[in-house]
Amino acid sequence: MRNALLDLACVMLLAAPLSAQTADDIIAKYVKTVGGMDKIQSVKTLRRTGKYTGGGGFEAVVIQENKRPASVREEFLIQGMTGINAYDGKTGWKIEPWNGKKDPEALSEEEMRTIVEDADFDEALVNYRQKGNKVEYVGMDQVEGTDVYKLKLTLASGDVRYYYMDTDYYVPIKIESQRTIRGALQESETSLGDYKEVGGWYLPYSMETGRKGSQDRAKIVFEKIEANVALDDGRFVKPSLGPTTQPMAEGPDASKNPPSKADPAKPAAAAPASPAKPPVTGGR
């Protein structure tokens, strides 16, 4: 009996590190695993370049540029056209040429919530208290047979995320997001993988996202992530529109140049079909 109790005590001691984890313990190990706070803070800008693949084989080139403290610019290259979503820390704007719009316009309330999250340079778990976020440890779970720690993050906006952290490396391998839009709860999930070192900081190069419970998935694979590239602040600022009115030209003298017979009207050319824009992904 004594030996059995000793064996049981040893098992409990070995199991204690898993069960005694707190949210702050897990986040601290996550930060250490991906490079440490000093390495993370030493990165001032990031440029991600990759390919988006959506339903039906739809593809687009995506470029995301981030600059401290909270600027982001996202470009989508589709059928020779470039769409832009951007935020300079105060103002969010977009250009959607596939809708026949070439001038910048303000983001909607929903789009603003998304791009503000994308502008979080370090990711929401890092320095979460300073950002007004709250984190709690939910317990152990599994993702496709892999043991994970489950954290609940409540953003300052009120949106909720569940992080599934690998128990060996403490990095998130899956994130579930909950957001209320016009009174309806919207849930999505994102799988993260292929972590690689960028300027001393390990970042995911692969993201696959979709609505929770749906088989439809969109995937972004970054071919290149560059750290500390030169990014001018102007890239994030909403362009100002030039004057829309021109000086009135002097009309022709009808006594010298009598009007000619009107030409028959030409039929208007049909506008090209508008391609779907890839969704902006939250979370990194």
N, C-alpha and C positions, 0 to 999 in steps of 0.2 A: 504493500500500500504506500509505504514511504517513497519508494522509487517511482511509483506511478505519479504521486503528487509532485515529485521533483521534475519528472518529465513534463507534466502539465504546466508547471511554473515556467520551465524553459520555453515552451511553446508560446505562453502568454507574453513572455518578455520579447520574443522575436516578433510577435504580432503587434506589439504596442506601437512601434513607429508608424504603422499604417493607420491604426485606429485613432491615435492621439494627434493626428495632423490637424492643424487649424488652417483657416483660409490664408492668414498671413504667412504661415510656414510654407505653404504650397507656392504662394506667389513669390516669396523670397527665393525659393529654390528654382522657380521658373526664370526669374531675372538672372540668377547666377548661371543657369544652364545656357541661356542664349547669349551670354557674354559678360554680364555684370552691368551695373548701373553706369559706371564710368565709360564703358565702351558704347552703351546706348546713347548717353548724353553727348558723346564726342561726334556722333553723326548728326549733321545739321540739315542735310537735304537728302532726299531719295528720289530716284527716277526708276520706275518699273516699266518694262516694255514686254509685251506678251501677246498671246492670241486667245481670243474668246471664241468658244464653240458652243452654240446653242442648239435648240431643237431643229431637226431636219437637216443637220449639217451646216447651218448658218454660221459664218465665220466673220470675225472682225479683228483688226489690230487695235490693241488698247495700250495707252500710255498714261501712267499716273505719276504725277510729280508732287512731292510733299516738301514743305519747308517749315522749319520751326519759326514761331511757336504753333501756328494753327492755320497754315495756308495749304491749299490743295488744288490741283488742276487735273482733270480727267479728260482724255481725248479718245474718241472712237472713230476709227477710219473705216468707212463702209462705202463700197462701190464708188471710190474716188472722192467721197465727201468726208469732211471732218467735223464731227460734233464735239462740243466742249461743255463740260460742267466745271465750275470753278468757284472758289471761296477764298477770300483774302483775310479771313478772321473776323470780318464784320458783314460783308455783303456777298450773297451767293447769286450767280448768274449762269446763263447757258446760251448756247447757239445750236439750233437744230436745223441744219440746211436741208435735211430730207423732208421737212415740212414746208419747204419754200421760204424759210426764214433765215436771213443772213445777218440780222442785227441781234445784239445781245438782249436778253430779257431776263427778268427776275425769276428765280426758282420758286416753285410752289412751296407751301408750308411742309408738305410731306418730303419733297426733294431736299429742302433745307435741313430737315432732321437727319436725313441720310448723309448729306455731304459734311455736316458738322462732325458726325461720327468718323467719317473717312479722314477728316482733317486732324484727328487725334494722332499725333506723330508717333507716340510711344506705344499705342494700344491701350485700351480702357483699363486693364488690370494694373498697369504700371502707374505708381503714384495715384492710386484710385481715390484716396481720401481728398487730395488736393483738388481733384476734378469734381468733387461733390457726389461721387459714386459710392455705393455700398456693396459689400461682398460678404457672403456667408458660405460656410462649408455645409453642403447638403449631405454628403456621404459617399460611399463607394458605389460604382456602377460598372457597366461593361459597354464597350463599343466594338461590335464585330468580334467578340471573344477576347478583347483586350481589357484588362482591368484599368480603371480610370478613377481619378478623384473628380467629383462633381461640385462645381462652385456656382452659386447664384449671384449674378451681378445685376444690381439695379442702377441704371444710369441716372444722372441728374435730370434727364428729360422724362423719366418715368418708365422708359422702355426697359425690358428685362432680357438678359442673356444667361444661358446656362453653358458653362465651360466644362468640357470633359478633358481633364489633364492626364496625360500619360504618367503612369506611376514610376517609370524608370527615368524618364528625362524631364518630366514636369512641364512639358510644352502642351498647348491645346491641340488636340487632333480633331475636335468637333465642337461647333458652337451652335446652339439653338437660340433663336431670337424671337421675342414676342413684342408686338407693337399694335396699339389700337389705332385704327385709321377710320375716321368718320363713324365711330361707335362700334366697329367690328374688329375682333381680334385677328391679327394676321401672324402666322407662325412660319418661320423658315429655318432651315438648317444648312450649315456650311461645314464641309470636311476640309481639313488643312493637312498638307504633307510636303515632302521633299524639302526639308529645311536645309538651307545652305548658308555659309558664312558670307556676310557683306560688311566690309569695314569693321570686322571684329564682332558683328552682331548677327546671330542666326535668325533668318527669316524664312517663312514658307514660300516656296516657288509654285505651289499648286493649290488651287481652291476650287471646290465643286459645290454649287449651291442650288437650292430649289425649295419649293414649299414643303413643309413638313407633311409626310405621308404620301407625297407624290413621287412617281417614278421619273418625272421629267427633271432633268438636271442641266444646268449650264456650267461650263468649266472654263477657268482661266489658268493658263500655264504661262508663267513669266519666263521668257528666254534670257532676260538680263535684268539685274537690279544693280544700280550704281549708287554709291554713297558719296556724299559731299561734292556733287556736281554743282557748277555755277548756275544758279537760278535767279533771274532778276525778279524783284518784287512785282514788277509790272505785269508779269505773266498771270498773276492771280487777280489783278484788279479789273473790274468791269470796264471795257473800253467805252469811252465817251463817244456819242454819236456826233458826226459833223453836221454843219448846217444843212437843213433839208430844203431850203429855198434858195434859188439862184436869181440874180438880177434879171429883170424882165428885158428880153431882147426887143429892139425897135421893130415894129411891124412893117411889112412891105408897103410901098406906095402903090395903091391900086390904080392910080392914073397912069403910072409908068409900066407897071407889071400887072395886067389884068389877070384875075384868077383863072387857072386852067380847069378843064373839066375834071371832076372828082374821079379818082381811081376807084374801081370796085373794091369793096372790103375783102380782106383775105381771112380765111377761117383761122381761128386761134389754134396754135399747136397744143396737143394734149400734154398735160403735165405728167412726168414720169411717176411711177408708183413709189410711194414712200416706204423705204425698208424699215424693218423694226430695229429699234435701238437696243443694244445690250444693256441689261440692268446694271446699275452701279452696285457693287458689292460692299457690304458692311463688314467691319472687322478685319483684322489682319492676322 
